[in-house]
Amino acid sequence: MSSATLSELLDALEQGALLLLPNARAGREMRSAFDARQRARGLSAWEPARALSWSQWANSLWSELIVGGVEGRLLLNAAQEHSVWRQIIADDATNRSIGSVDSLAELAQSAWQLAADYDATQRLREFAMSHDSRIFAGWAEAFSRECAERRYLSAALLNEALLEHVRTGALVVPSSLELVGFGQMLPSQQGLLAGLRERGTVVRERRLDASRGAQGLRASVVAANEEEERTLAAGWIREFLEAPRTQEQGRRVALLVPDLAEERATLEGVLREVLAPELQSIDADLSSTPWEFSGGVPLSSLAMVVDAMELVRWTQGPLPVESVSSLLLAPYLGSNGTDAGTRDAVARFDASRLRRMLLLRSEIDIAGVMELARLSGGGVPEVLPWLRNVQEFLQKSGDQKRARGFAEWMEFVRGVLLAANWPGDRALTAAEFEATRAWESALDLLSTLDFSGRRVSFASAFEALELQAQKTMFAAPSFGAPVQVMSVTEAEGSAFNAVVFLHATDANWPAVERVHPLLPWTLQRALKMPGSDSALAVARSRGFTEDLMRSSGSVLFSYAAEDENGKLRPSPILSELEIACIDRAELAVHEQPAEQVDLETFADDGALPALPSHEVGGGASVLKLQAACGFLAFAELRLRATEPKGGTMGFDAGESGSLLHRALQFFWKKVETQDTLRSMSLGERDEMLMLAVDAALPSRLLIRDGWDRAYLWLQKQRLRSLLQQWLDQELRRGPFTVSDVERKELVMVGPLTLEVRVDRVDLVEGGVVLVDYKTGADVDPKQWAGPRPDDPQLPLYTLLAEVDELKGVAFAKVRAGQQMKWNGYQAEEGILPRSRTNVRDIALLAEEWRETLTRLAEDFAAGKADVSPKSFEVNCKRCGQRLLCRVDRSSLEGIADDVEEETEDGVD
């Protein structure tokens, strides 16, 4: 095997040579280097370089046979072959105990590929000894029969099929071949090459040589930990790129990472910090960076593809409200990405209609959104024309329950996305454009599944689309960045000016190889397949390392001394190849000090703009939030930084409480007095309660099927039973007449005017009792106490009444079980039930509450927005404003609560 420099290989391409490389990446880079040379010579047109990967070359030979009429068999693509394996496994009852059909099909496909690579497809039954290998042998035989009967050719057997045509003379063989950068040829490849040689083809094997006579750094370096190792590697790369170099010396650097997928996010942060600190800003343009990741990400993980898949899924039935909300606001649908007015209108519809519409289930379909728009006064046809277009397309697309071919279903998917104007009106980035091409390729690939003539339901077609999107790896278009980040195996067949091999420990290198679970162990051992012999694995890794050093100018191996699991050891291959470990100081990596920003202190004494009006929305919650934390009140009520309401299954706690309020409002408007209640029979009470419950149901309910009706019936029965129990509590009080229910009032407190809704005002002898309905477990008059009351609602109600008329303030705790009770204060015994220690001077309490509420109102109006939570555990743990306030718990230590301890008990 001879060696050749990149320049010599490019010279050979100019002479018309055919170069075969180990993988598509190496072939692409060779063609790119050839094109760059032609452009540098000032040429405007040239014959394309014949630099191909092995698989590209083999497929081109098969295409020649098809065009020449020599072959008529269908060469299966990956999706088609998966479909055949899947059908075979689905028809075999023995797979039930092993795994899912799709996962088994992938496993079987990989086993078949490995067996074909080692010319072992005819020996599977002979060596099958274990239960799994016997099952696979049966599947393989069924697969072979299916392919023979239907004239299919598995891509795994392409080398074997080409060899047959070489031997018969049906295939025109090339005069010469240059094999570049292959570490170890597979037996099936060796067999085809042997057949070509017999027919007169000159086959030359070449090793890549960086530059004869020139050799850069060959060393390893150890860092204290993996974080330091990444920073050190990035620093060395920076120094290499910044050093003066001639054009021939070049600046192509490969960063090899054993587990790239796991480390990608962390590594990108380090590269950004070290190689391009100017990209640290959150608004920096990351479309062109000095590094590129080659591995890619699943197509299904891209935002625009997620939106496309969710929209198509939505056409078949309801989605969770959160998913629907994301679709309505998605920048890739309609004109959301370009029209700010449309985007704002959609956001308003989402916040004020979709998320506030009461759904008995936490999901909604397309027709439901359209109905919601109609019930709420319109909006969708004007704001979301693409949704109307999708609905019209669905109406024209016929019966979607009818089985169709894959191609027809993929056209249906395209039609849905076209109706929705996916991927939007705005100009796409290069990565987004390539993503749309990858998506179209995936649809085209699935359309080829009609090869078998099988017709499937939409669910089956969509399941295949999801699987294909998950399996398709998408890499952003390459712009020839100087730093290429890749997995170790991707470097085979490529030449670089410098290479950094990250995490070169004995756990990562030699690479771990494993036997295939479906192939017989004895067969794998006999044919020396990967994982069957550790000595062979070491030899392969050592050979790869030697080729890497030969094809690269400088090579640096790095590893950490320890990680979170303990001490680490360097790869034994480093010592075998006499790669010296040098001190990090010898690398001459100069740490760039982080940009120093002088700490400036500013007095927060600027006055906030005055409130636009003394009338502030929010009612008692204004004072409740101000008492909990000044910043919380400021953020939610003045900045309007509130979390959108999420969808829940059925009635949430808030809506259940509102139902109870409305039912009791209806009931007491009809009954009015305790005496009337006492005079009613149980039947009359029950009849009145049913009328009250029916009247309490909101008009904005979407009732779409029997499930909704059944759920609603159960909720009505639950509420009726709860209120029957509560009426017994009403009879345990002293005499009263209900004066007002759910009465809206404006109350002045300090500089604010707040609108409140008083749940109930009862007339008793000598005055009034203010009632606040509660359904939660945590209800206690202590919540009214102190300078920062937890629940200032009832104290706020007292400002509406004359002090000398107040005879009581009480929580009506309408909660099933023993917790159902009255809880509050009374001016004298007999007003509330079971009076013990709940008799208070109501007038004195009301005056204290007035002072407390006035101070809170003044703080809110003055813009007192200190980050001063009353209790970190209660107010901060689930607070939605922590992103804004950045509260540091340690800064709160030692800050005493202003809450005065109360020892008084409420009513039992």
N, C-alpha and C positions, 0 to 999 in steps of 0.2 A: 504493500500500500504506500503510494507516494504522497507527498505533501504539496500543497499549493496555497499561495497567498490569494487574498481577495482580488488583487489586481490581475493575477494570472487567470483566475476564473472568469473575470470580466472579459479578458482578452479572448478566452475560449468561446464565450457567448457571442462575441462579435464575429467569430469565425463560423457561427451557426451550430455550435455544440449543444447537445441536449444534456442539461444538468438535472439530476434528481437529488432532492434533499429530504431529510427525515420528516419534516412536517410543513404545514402550510405557512406557518410564520417564517421559517427559514427561506422558503421559496419566495414569499412576498418581499422579504428584505433584500434578497439577491436581485430580484427584478427592479426594486426601487434603486439599488445602488447602480445598476446598469443604466437606468433612465437618467439618474443624476449625472453620470459620466457623459452621456450624449448631450444633455443640456449644457454641461460645462464646456463642451466643444463647440457650442453654438448651433447645433443641429436643431431643426424644427420638426423633423419626422425621421423615424427609423423603424426597422423591423423589431417587433417585441422580442425580448429575451426568452429563450426556451428553458426557463428555470422553474421546475415544477416539484411539488411534493410527490411521493410515491403514489398516493391514492389518486391525485389529480391525473397523473400520467396513466395509471391503470384504467381509470374511467374514460380517458380519451381514446385508448386503444379499443375499449369495448364499443364506444360510439362509432369508431371506424368500421367495426364488424357489423353493427346494426345498419349503418348507411350502405355498406357494401352488400347487404342481403345475406351475409354469412350466418348471422345470428337472429333469432326471433324471440328469444327468451326475454322476459322482463327482469331487468336488474332492480331488485328491491331497494328502495331507500330505507333509511332507518325507521321512519314511521310505519311504512308498509310491513317491514319485517317484524316490528313490534306487534302489529295487528295480527299477523299470522301466528306468532308465538302466543299471543294473548288468547286467541280463539282455541288453539290446541289445549292450552292449560285450563281454560274455562270449561272445556268439554271433558276434562279428566277429573273425576271425583277425588283422586288421591292427593290433589293439591290443597284440599281444605285445611289440613292440619299444619301447613307450612307457612302460608302467608297470603297477602292479597294478590289478586290476579295480575295487576299491573307491575307490582314489585317483582313477582316471580317471572313475568315476561322479560323484564329488564335483566334479571339475573340469568335467565336461560339464554338470552341473546348474547350476553357477555361470555358465557361459558362456550357457546357455539363458536364465537369469534376466536377465542383462545384455542379451542380444539382445531379450528381451521388453520390458524397461524402455524400450528405445529403438525399439520397434516395428520390429524388424529380423529377426524370425524367418523371414520369407518371402524374405529377400534373402541368405541365407547361401551358397547354391549360386552365385549370381550373382557374388559377390565372392571366392569361394574360389579362391586362387591357390597357396598353399603346401600342402605335403603334410599338415600337421596340420589346417589349416582345411578341406581337402577331406574328410579323415576325419570331422571333426566334422559337416560338412554332411550326410554320409551318415547318421551317428548321429541327427542332428536330424530328418531325413526319416523314418527308421525310428521314432523316438519319436512323431512326429506321426501316423503311420499307426496305431501301436499305440493311441494315445489315441483316435483317431477310431473305430477298430474296436470298442474296448471301452467307449466312451463315458466316457473319463476327461477331466478338465480339469486341466491343470498350473496350480498356484498362480501361476506366473509370468504366465499369460495371463488372470488373473482380471479385471484392469482392462479388457482388451479385451472379454471376455465380458459384463461389466456394461454396457459402452458399447453393445453390440448390443441389449441389453434396454431400455436407456434410449431408444434410437432407435425401437424398435418399440412403446414404450409399455407393455411388460409389467412394467416396474419402476416402482413408485411412488417418485417422486423427492421429496426433502425440499424444503421451501419456501426454506430458507436453510442456508448452511454458513459456519462461521468457521474459516479456516485460520490456525493460530497457530504462529509460529516456524519455518516452512519456509524454508530457505535457498534451495534451487533445486529446483523440481518436475521430476520425470522426465517424459519425453515421454508415456509411457502414462498417467500421472496427469493431465497437462495435457489429453490427449485426452478422458478421462472427464469432467473438469471442464467442458470445452467442450460436451460433449453435455448435461450437466446444465443449463448456462446456456441452451442452446437450448430446453430443456423448461421454462424459467422459474425455475430455482433461482437464488437470489441468493447469489453466492459472494463472501465478503469475505476478503481476506488481511490478516492482522494481524502486526505485529512486536511482540515483547515489549518493554515499556519499564519499567525498574526503578521509577522514580517521577519523574514530570514535574517538571522544575525542580530536581531534587536529583541531584547527581553527586559521587561520592566520589573516591578516589584513582585515577589513571590513570598508571601509571608502570612502569618496568622497573628491575631491580637486578641487579648482577653480583656473584657470589661467587668466591672464589679457586678452588674446586673443587666437584665435585658433592656431596661430603659436607657441605661448609659450606653449599651452596645448600639442601639439604634441611632442615638445622637452621634456617637463616634463614627459610625459608618456614613451617616449623612454628611458629617463634617469632612471626612476624607474625600467623599465624592465632590463636595464643594471645592476643596483645595485642588483636586484634579482638574475640574472644569475651568477654574480660574487661572491655572498655570499657563504660561505661554506655550503654545503648541503650533506646529505647522499644520497645513491642511492635510498632508499625508498622514500625520500622526493621529489626527481625528479626535473627536470628543464623544464617542459613543460609550456609554457606561451601562452595564447590566447590574441590577440589584436582584440577587437570587434569594428567594424566601421559601423555606420548606413548606410552610402552611400559610400560603398567601391569603386565602379566603378568610381565615381566622384573624389575621393580623392587619388586614388592609386599612381599616379605619384608623387604627393607632399609628401605623406607619405613615399614612398620608399627613397626619397632623405633624409628625416629626419633620417630614420633608418640607412641608410648608414653612415651618418655623426656621429651618436651617438653610434651605436652598432659596426660598422666596419669601422672606419675612414681610415683604410688601403685600402679600396676599392674605395676611392675617385678618385684615378688615372684613367684617361680615358682608360688606357691599362690594368686595373685590370680584373682578371677573375671573372665574376659574376655568373658562373655556380653553385657555392656552397656558399650560404650566410647563416647567422644565422637566417634568416627569410624566410618564404614562404607565398605567397598569394594563397588562396584557390579558389577564385572566378573564375579565369581564364579570358581569353579574347576571343572574337569571332574568330573562326578558320579563317574566311575570312580576318582578320587583320594581320596574320602572313606573313612575307615577302615571304617565299617560296610558300605559298598558293596563294598569290597575283600574283607571277610570273606564277604559274601553270594556274590560271584562265585567266590571260591575254593572255598566249600563246594559250590556247584553243579558246578564243574569236578571236584571230588573224587568226585562221584557217578558220573563216567564213567571213572574209572581212577585209578591211583596218583599221588600228589603227592610232591615232595621232603619229607624228614622235617622240615626246618625249617618248611615251609609247614603241614604237619599239626600240628606243635607250636603254631604261631601260632593255628590254628583251635581246638585244644583249649583254649587259654587265652584265647580271644577274649572280651571282655566282652559282646559282642552275641549270643552263642550260649548256649542253655541258661539256667542261673541263675548263670553266672560273675560277672555284674556285681552281684549282690545278696547272694549267699551266700558269705561268706568261707570257711566250712568246705569247701564244694564246690570253691571256687577253689584252696584249699590242697591238697585231695586230688588234684585234676587236675594241679597242679604237681608233686606227688610222683610221680604216674603217669608224667608226661612225663619227669622227670629220672631216675627209677629203673627205668623199664620201657622206654618208647619209645626213649629215646636210648641206652640200654645194650643194647637188643636187637640182636643181630648181624644185619644185613640184607646180603644179597649185592648189593643195589642200594640207592642212597640215596633210595628212595621207597617208599611203602606206600599201599595202598588201604584203604577202610573195612573190608572183610572182614579185611584183614591186622591192623588194630588190634584188632578183636574177637577174632581168633585169638590175637594177642599177649596179650590180657587172660586168655584161657583158659589159655594155656601158663604164664603167670606167676602164676596163682592167683586170677584174677578181678579185678574192679575196674571195668571199663567200664560194665556195666549199672547198677551202683549209683552210680558217680561221674559218668558221662556218660549219663544216660538219654536225652538228646536224640540221641546218636549211635545208640543202639538204635532210637529212633523213626524216624530217617532210614533206617536199614537196613530196617526193616519197611515203610516207605513205598515204598522202591525195589522191594521184593519184590512189593508190591501194584500197582505202576504199570505192569506189563506189559512187553512187549518194547521196550526203549529203542532198539533198532536199527531199529525200524519207523518209516518216514517218517510225519510228522504235520503238521498245520497249525501255523502260528505261535501261534495262540491256545491250542491244546492244549499246546504246549511251554511257553508262558508260565505256564499253570496248573500244569504240572509244576514249574517253578521256584518258584512260590508254595507248592506243596505241600512241597517240600524245605525251604524256609525256615520254613514253619509247623511242620513236624516238629522242626526244630532250635530252635524258640522264638525265632527272629530277629524283632526286634532286642533280645530280652532282657526280663527282668522289671523292671528298674529304670525309674524315671521318666525319660523322654527330655527333653533340653534342647529349646528352641525350634528350634535349628538341626538337631538330630537328627530332630525330628518332621517338619520341612520336607523333610529328606533322604529320609525314608521315603515322603513324598508324591511327591517327584520320581522316586523309584525305581518306585513304582506307576504313575506316568504313563508312564515309559519302557516298562514291561511292556505297558501298554494300547496305547501307540503301536505297538509291534511286533506286537501282536495284530491290528492293522488290515492287516498284510501278507497276511492271508488273502484280501484283495480279489481277488487273481488266481486263487485256487483252487489255488495251488501247494502241494505237500506236500514237506517238507524233512526231512533228517536232523537229529538233535540238534546235531551239530557245526556245521551251517549256521545253525541257529537261535541257538546260543550265540555264534557269530561275529558275527551281527547284533546280539545283545544287547551284546556287548563294544563294538562300533562305536558303538552308540547311547549307551552310558554314557560313552564318550570324547567324543562330540559334544555331549552335554547339559551345559550350563554351569549349575552350581548356585551360587546366591547365598543367603547366610543371610538370614532374614527381616529386613526393615527396621524399626527402632524409631524412625526419625526423628532419627537422630543429627545434631548441628549441622554436622559436617564430612562431606561426601560426597566420597569419592575415586573418580575415574572416568577413563576415557579421554577424549580430547578430543572425539570425535564424539558421545559420550553426552550432552554438555551441550546439544546442539541442542534447542531448544524448551523449555528450563527456565530459570527465573529464580532468581537467587541474590542475597543481600545482599553477598557478596564472592566473588571468584574469584582463585585463585592458579594461574597457568599455569607449570608447572615445565618446565625445559629448553627454553626458547624460543630455540633456536639455528637457524641456517640449515639445519642437517641435519634438523631435526625439523619446521620450520614455514617455508614451506608444506609441508603433508603430502605425502609421496612417493606418487605415483600411478603405477601400472604398467598397461600394456595387457594384455589377456587373451590367453594364448598360443594358445587354440583359435579365436578369432575373427579374421577377415581384418583385417589392419592398415588397409587402405584403407577398409573399412567403418567401423571404429572412428574413423578420422580424419574421415571424411565426416560422421558423426553426433555428433562431438565427445564421444566416450565418455571416461571417466576414463583418464588416462595418455597420451592421444593428442596432447595439446597442453599444453606446460608453462605457457604464458601463461594458459590456462583454469584450470589447477591453482592458480596464484598468485591469480587473481581469486576463485576459490571460497574459498580460505583467507582472503583479505582480507575478503570478505563475511562469513564466519563470525566473524572477529575483531571486525568492526564490530557485528554483531548481539550478540556476547558482551558488548561494552562497553555497548551500549544496554540490555541486559536485566539488567545487574548493577550493584549500587551502587558497589563498588570493585573494581578489577582490577589485579593485580600480576603482571607477567611477570618471571620470573627465569631466569638462565642462569649457567653456570660459565665462568670465564675459560679454563680448560683442563681436560682430563681425561687419562687415561693415554696417549692417542694424540696429544696435543699441544694447540695453541691452538684455542679455539672462538670462533665469531663469532655475534653476535646475529642473529635473524631479520630479513631486510630489511623485513618488513611493519611492524615496530616503528617504523622511521624513516619509512616511507611514511605511517603514520597519526600521525606526530609524537608518539609516545609517549616521553616524556623518560626518560632514564636518571638515576636519583638515587643519591646516596650512601647506603649502608646505614644510616648514622647518622640520616638523615632519616626512616627508618621507625620510629624510636623503639622498636626491639625491645630489651628489657632481658633480657639473658641471665640466666637463673636459675642461680645457682651450684649445682653438684651438692652434695648433702648430704655434709657432711664427717664422716667417722668417725675419731675419734681412734685412732691405732695403739696398741694395748696389747700388751705382751709378757708372756707367762706362762711360768714355768718348767715344763717338762714333767717334773716329778719325782713325779707321782702314780703309785703302784704299781698295777699291773694286778691284777685278782682272781687268786687262786691257781688253778692248774690243778685242775679237778675230780678228776683222778686222775693218778697218776704214769704210768699206762699210757696212752700217746698213740698214736692211730691214724696211719697214714701210713708207718710203718717208716723206712727210710733216707731217704725224701724229706723228713722233718722236718729232718734235719741238712743235707741238700743245699740246701733252700730257705733255711735260716738262714745257710748259708755264702754263698749268692748275694746275699741281701739280707734283713736282719732284718724289714723291713716286709712283704716278700713272704711270708715264713713266717707272720707274724702274720695277714695278711689271708686267706691261703688255708686255714690250718689252725685258726685260732682264730675268725676272722670267717666262715669258710666262704664267702668271696667268690670262688668259682671259676666259670669259664665253662662253660656246659652243653656237653656233647659234641654236635658236629654230625654230620650224616649224611654218609657218604662212599660212593662207588661201590665195592662189594666190601670186602675186608679192608683196613683201614688198617694203618699201620706197627705200632701197638701190638698189634693182633689177630694180625698175621702173626708177630710175635715170640712171642706167647703160644702160637700153634700149634706153633712150633719147640720151645719149652720143653716142652710136653706130649708131643710126639713123642719127644724125647730122654729124657724121664722114663720113658715106657713102654719104650723100647728098652733102657735100662740096667737097669731092673728085671728084664728078662728075660735079658739077656746078662751083666751084672755085672762081668766082668773083661776086660782086654785080651787075655789068652790065649784066652778063648772067642771073642772077636771075630776074632782072628788065625786061629783054626781053622775059621771059617765060610767056605763057598764064596761066590762072588759071588751066586749064586742064593739061597742061604739068607739072606744079608744083605738082599737086595732083598725077599724075602718078609717078613722081620721088619720092615723099614722100612715096607712097605705096611700091615702090621697096626698099627704105631705111628702112622702118619699117620691112618688111619681112627679110631683111638682118640682122637687129638688134636682131631678136629673137635668143635666145641661143640654141645651138645644144643639150644641156643636158636636154631639156624639156622631161618629161614623159607625153605623151598624151595618155590617156587610154580609153576615152569614149566621148560621145556626150557632156557631161557637160564641159569637158576640152576644147573641140573645140569651144563651145559657149563662154566660158570665154575668150579664146584667141582672138576670133574674136572681142569681145567688147573692149579688151585692145588695139588691133591694131587700131580700130576706134577712141578710145580716144586719142591715141598718135598722129595719123594723124591729128585730129582736133586741138590738142594743137600746133603742129608744123606749121600748116597753119597760125595760129594766130601769131606765133613767126616770121615767115618770113616777116610779115608786119613790125615788129620791126627792122629787118635787113635792110629794105629799108629806114628807117627813119635816118640812119647814113650817114656819109660822105662816099665817095667812098673807097673801100677796095678790096683786093685780099687775099683769104685764102691761106697762105703759107704752114702751117702744121696743121694737126689735130691728136690728141691723140699721140703726139710724145714723145717717151721715151727718157730721157736724164739723165746723171749722173751729179749731181751738187755738187761741193765742198763747204762746209760751215764749217769754223773752222776746227776741226780735223775730221769731218765726211764727208763721201761721200754718198749722198742719191740719190736713183733713183726716178725720178718724171715723171709723164705723163702730159705734157702740153695739156690742152683741145684743145686750138686753138691759132695759131699765125696769125694775119692779117697784111698784108703789106699795109701801108698808105703812103701818101706823106711825105717823109723825115724820115721814120722809121717804127716801128712795134707797134702793140697793142696786149697785152696779154689778153686772154679771158678765164674765168673760168665759166662753166655752173653750175647753181644752180637751184634746184626745190623746196627748202624749203622756209618757210615764213620768217625766220630770216636771212636776207641777208643785210649787211650794210658795207661800207668801214671802219667804225669805228672798225670793227673786225680785221683790220690790224694794229691798233694803239697801242702804249704803249710798255713797256718792256715785257709784257706778252700777246701777241696778241691771240685773240680767234681763228682766222683762218689765219695762216701764209702761206697758200698755194700760193696765188698770189705773195706776197712778195718774196717767195722762187723762183718763176719763174723768177723774175727780175734779179736774179743772173746769169741767162743764157744769158742775152742780154747785148750788149754794152750800157752803160748808156746814151750816147748821141743819141742813136737810139730809146730809149723808148719814144713813143708818147702817150701811154695810158695803163692803167690796169683797167679791168672792170669785174664785175659779169654780166653774162647774165642770168637774172632771168626768167627762162622759167616756168612760173606758170600761170595757167588759171585766167582770170579776170583782174581786174585793177592793180593787183600786177605785171603783166608781164612788165618788163622794163629793161633797161641798168642801172647799178649802179656802178660807179667807178670814176676814175680821168683821166683827159686828159691834155696834155701839152699845148694845144691851142684849141680854140673854133672850132667847126665844125667836130671834129673827132667822138664824141658821140652825141646823140640827146639831144635837149632841154638843152643846156649848160647854167648853171647859176653860181653856186659857186663851180663847180667841176674842175675848171682849177687849176692845181697845178704844182709846180716845180718837175717833176717826177724824175729828176736826184737826187735832194736833198732827196726826199722820199726814193729812192732806196738805197742811202748811209745809211740813218737811219735804214732802214730795215736790211741791211747787218750787221750792228753793233749788232742789237737786235738778229738776228738769229744766229750770230756767238757766242754770249754769251750763248744762250740757248744750242747750240751744244756743247760748252765747258763744260757746267754744266752736260749735259747728259753723255758725254764721261768720265768726272771725277767722275761719280757716285753720283752726288748730288741728293739724294733721300729724302729730307726733306718732312715731311707731312705738306705741306704748300698750301692748296687749295686756288686758287685765289678767289673763292666765295663758301662758304659752301652750299648756296641754289642751286647754279648751278652745282657745281662739285661734291658734296658729297651725296646729297639726294638719287640718284640712282646709285651711284658708286658701282661697283662690288668688289672693293678692301677693303671695310670697315672692312671686317672680318680680313684682314691682318694688316691694319694700325691702327685700333682701335681708330679712331680720336675722340677726345673729343671736342665738339663744344665750350665748355666754355674756352678751352685753346686757341681758336682762337680769342676770344673777344679782341678788342683793337689792333689787328694786322691790320695795314692799308694795303689796296691793293696797289700794286706797279703800278697799272694801271693809266696812266695819262688821265685825263678827256679830251675828244675831243669834240669840239663844231661844227666842220665842218659838213656840210650836204653833202650827196651823191647826185647822180642824181635822180631827180624825175621821 
